[in-house]
Structure formats: structure tokens, C-alpha cells
């Protein structure tokens, strides 16, 4: 394989790979079934009434 062939393969497969990974991340991030879990995780780092977190 020549260098030009490898560069061509990298230029074609690289954006496809990254685009596919981005699609998976977006699907997982905006999945409505995960909203409750994400809200719980987001609120777990906020200081509560008892003052445990954030000190």
C-alpha cells in the first residue's frame, strides 16, 4: 500500500468513524428514557439542604 492510499483511506474512514461516534453520543444524551437518571446525577453534585455536597 502506498502512502497516498493510506491517506485516502484515513480521510474517508476518519470522518465516518467520528460521525458515528458523535451520533451514538447524541442518541444516548437525548434519550427520553434516561432523563430521570440524568436529572438525578445532575442534582447530586448540587449542595443540598443538609450541606453535604459543595463544601
N, C-alpha and C positions, 0 to 999 in steps of 0.2 A: 504494500500500500504506500502510495506516495503521500507526501505532506499535504498536498492540495486536497487529496481525497479525504484525509482525516479532518482537515479544516472544514470541508463541506459537510461531512457527517456531523461534526460538532455544531456547526451553525444551524443545521436542520433539527437535530435532536435536542440540543440545549434549550431553546425556547419552548419546544413541545413538553419537555420534562418539567421545566419551571412553571409553565402554564397549567399543566396537570396538577402539580403540587399546590399551586395557588387555588385552583378550583376545589380541591379536596379541603383545604383550609377554610375557604369561604362557605362551603356546604356545611362543614361542622360548626362554624361560628354562627351561622344564621339559621340553624335547625331549630324550629319552634319547640321541639320536644326537650331540648337542652336548656331552654330559657330559665326554668326554675333553678336548675343546678348552677347556671352562670350567675344568676342573681344572688344565690346563697354564697357563692365563692367571692363575688364582688363585695358583698356586705361583711364578709368575715374579717376583712382587714381594716374596716372602719372601727373607730372607738365606740364601744357600747356604753350603756348606762352604768355598768359596773366598773368601767375604766380599765379593763384588762388589756385591750389592744390599743396600740398607739402611744404607749408610754415609753 
